[in-house]
Amino acid sequence: MAVAGLTIAPISARPVAPGTDEHNTPDGTVRVTAVVTDKRGQLLRNLKPSEFEVLEDGRPQTVDAAEYVSRAAGGPRTIAFLLDEFHTAAADSASIRERVLHFVDTRLRPGDSALVVKPLDPLTAIKPTDDRDAIRRAITSFEGRKGDYTPRTTFERNYMAQAPEAVRWARAQIVTSALRTIGNVLTQDGGGQVAIVLVSDGFERGRSSRDVPSNLQSVVRVINRADAAVYAFTPSPPVAETDGTEDAGDGGVQALRRLAKDTGGDLFAGAAAFEAGFARLVSDLDAHYVLTYRASHGNDGRFHAVEVAVKRPDATVRARAGYVAPMSETMRAALTPTASAPMRVLRRSALIQSWAGITPSEQGADVMLTWVPVSVATSLRTRAASVVITASAADGTVLFDGAVAPVGEGRGASLPDYASFTAPVGPVRVDMKILDAKGVVLDTDARDVAVQKPRAGAATIYAPGVLHARSAREFRDMVSDPSAAPTPLREFRRTERLIVRVAGLDAAGAAAEITATLLNRLRQPMRTIEPMPERWGTITQFDLPLAGLAPGEYTLRISVNGPSGSIAEHVTFKVLG
């Protein structure tokens, strides 16, 4: 039996005119795009629904239909090319241009459209086009800059003319932002079948020890909404480690490989593999299965993990690792900004790591924001000392405006170590200025926090907060202090003790009974963590001493039972020696 993790395309993946969206059904119908091949790489046809097995959030689903789709004769397609100049060598530029131009000239059909993006292109101007000359011009201007940190634009001189380590972080962030924007554009403007070609030798982000760093996990979810697969092409061949595996020591390529896998695509290493990779991309777009089943959760706007299996030996399934269910009309209306809210570009600073927590309240929600400086800043002459946070509602109402110290450094100081405010239902705009000890602005950060209204008749669980105590006294103080600031960090010493706080509502809107299970690196249950007696309103606390855990990665699964089954949040952390 062949199994694949996959991210499904909900039937609402691409909006159409009101009243005509056959894919956005209120009964929770879901479609999964899957490619099934035999051991020779040949497509398997004529599979029946009964030959597929689908698990959603670990629960078996009944496959209602398995449609084999063949579009070899036509049908519109949209291909997005992200040519990562920051992470490809100048020596590979000519070869990359030649191969991508050959794809455009030989494999794009009449009616197809494409978009070509390079890291410093204006993200607001990204839009598919069928103008072949414009596509060719954009490709022809590609020039690799891997290892060359000389600023060439005003943006680079103002924001990236720093130490090489900081520039590497900023470049990785710019590329992931471009990926996220491409996913959003394809969701809105992509025609027919869509795919993303990412040409890069890999970029590593160090904020998460998981296979897909946290920033790429958010990119995967955005791309899932577009029902697009990422096909990654690395101009450099893979480096074989002494154990015979590929990319074992290259975190950047590992992240690319996992990004491709979790979106239903693949990775092709070395210039010689480009042609085979392009052929695979076209084949996948033109011939695949669409599986249909009905999920019990309906349109809850949440991410749901999916696995697909085929009951045939030597078969391989490629599909995505999960999907974000469409939002109900009520949720969509609550998250739509008003016309008075000005547009701004979202960006995350490489100098800080932040956390946002939400607790339900009568006015909407109580929001808490915290931050810590990240290690990349240690290579610079100065580090982030404080952050000025301005939070505003969709109508422009300022909810918070003040300076905040890093978590753990606010006690007894002139600045608090968290920002806290009440927000109405809808998007909250959070803008930050990162300052050094002298008050000089080092960087800026802009992001949105979504405050959603709990769905009637359904359970709700909110993002957990993690506090870490280094002594028994600090532990006692934190347990009894509801305003203690959670940390964004996810790496801890065995001498520390964690307090995990999470808010939850049951289907009646009352405080939910929340359970927690500690999982090992393979996501296998280790033991149940009992809730602490100290709780406040909808918030439950869990005590997790780390002394008995071996160094490594663990996950705490926190669950609430509802009418449609269990819903869960996960906290993945690393225990250091």
C-alpha positions, 0 to 999 in steps of 0.5 A: 500500500502506497501512502503520501502526506498531502495537503488537499485543495478544498473545493473553495480553492479559487473564488468565482462569481457569487452563487456559482461556486460549485466548489465552495459547498456548505456541507464541507465537501473536499477535493484532493488532487493526487498523482499516482504512479507505478514503480516505473513512474508511469501514471496509473489509470482506472483506479476506483474510489474503493482503492484509495484510503484518505485520513483527515486529522488521523480519521478515515474518510469515505472517498465518494469519487475518484475522477481521473482528469486528463487535460493533454488536449488543452485547458488553461494553465498558470505557471509561476516562476520564482527565480531566486537570484539571492540563492543561485550562483552567478556562474549558473545564470546563463544555464538557468535562463536557457532552460527556463526560456526553453520551457516557455517556448516549447511547453506553454500552450496557447491560453496558458499564462505565466508570471516571473518573479525575482526576489526584489521585484515589487510584490504588488505588481505580480500578476499572470500574463499571456504576453510571451515577450514580457515573460521572456524579458523577465527571464532574460534579466535573471542574474544569480547573486549567491554569496554576493552581498553588495547592495544594488538597490536603495532597498538593499542599501537601507535595509540589508547593508549589514553583516553577511549573517544578517543579510542571509536572514533578510534574503531568506525572508524576502524569498519566502515573502515572494512565495507567499505572495505568489500563492495569494496571487494564484488563489485570486488570479490563476487560471485552470491548473496552477503550479510554481517553479522555484529555482534556488539552491536552498535557503535555511531559516533557523527559527525552527528545527522542524523539517519545514521551518515555521515561516515556510509552513505558513507559505505551504498553507497559502500555496495550498489554498491555491491548489498549487504544487511547488517544483523546486529546481536546484542548479547545484547537484546534491551533496552526497553525505558519507552515509549515502543520503542526499542533502543530509547536511544541507538544511536549505535543500532539505527545506526545499525538498519538504516544501515541494513534498508538502505541496504535492510537487517534487525537487530536481537537483542539478542542471541536468535534471531540469528537463525531466522536472519540467516534463513531470510538472506538465504531466502532473498538471495534465493528468491526475486524480481528483478525490472527493469526500465530505469532511464533518467539520464544514467550513471552519477556516482551519488547517486539516492534515490529510494522508492518502494511500492506494491499495496497490503494491509498488504505487507512489502517491504524490499530493499535498500534506493538508489543507485549509478549509474555507471560511464560513460567510460569517468568518469571511465578513469578520476578517474583511478589512474596511475600505478605510484601512490603507494598504501596507506590505507585510514583513517580518524582521529577522532581528526578533522572534515574536508570539501573539496569543488570543483569549476570548472576551465579550468585546472580541478578544484579549490579545497579548504580544511578546518578543525576544531578540534572535541570535542573528543580531549577535553578529552586529554591533548592536542588538534589539533592546526594545520594540515599539508596538502599534496595534490598530483595528480594521477601521484604524482605531489604535488599540495599543501604542507603546514600547515593550521590552524582551520577555523576561527583561521587563520585570523591575524595569521601566518597560513591560515585557508584553503588550496587552489590549482588547480587540474587536472581531476582525483583523488587527494590524500590528506594526513594530519598530525595533530599537537598539539601546540608544533608541535608534531604529534597527528594523521594522515589522508588519503583520496581521493578527486575526481575531475570529468569532467562535462558531456557534455550536462548535468547539474552539481552541486558541494558540497556546502560550509557553512560559519557562521557569528556571527555578522553583520560585520562578515557577510558583510566581508564573503559575499564580500570575495570569499576566506572566508573559509567554516566550516565543522561544521553542528551545529549552534546557533540561533544567527548565520547567514549562507552563503551557497555557491555552484557552478553549471553548466548548460548543456551548461557549463555556470553558472547555475541558482541554487535554494534552498529550506529549509526543516524541519526534515521530509524533508518537504518544509518550504520556498524558499531561494532566491539567493544573488546578490553577486556571483562569476563565477559559484558560487551562495550564499544563505543567511540563518538567523537562528534566526527565526528557532526553535531548531532542524534539517533542510536540505537545498536542492540546485537544478539545472535543467538539460535536464534529470530533476533536480539534487540536493545537500543537506546540513543537519544542526542542530540549537541549542538553 
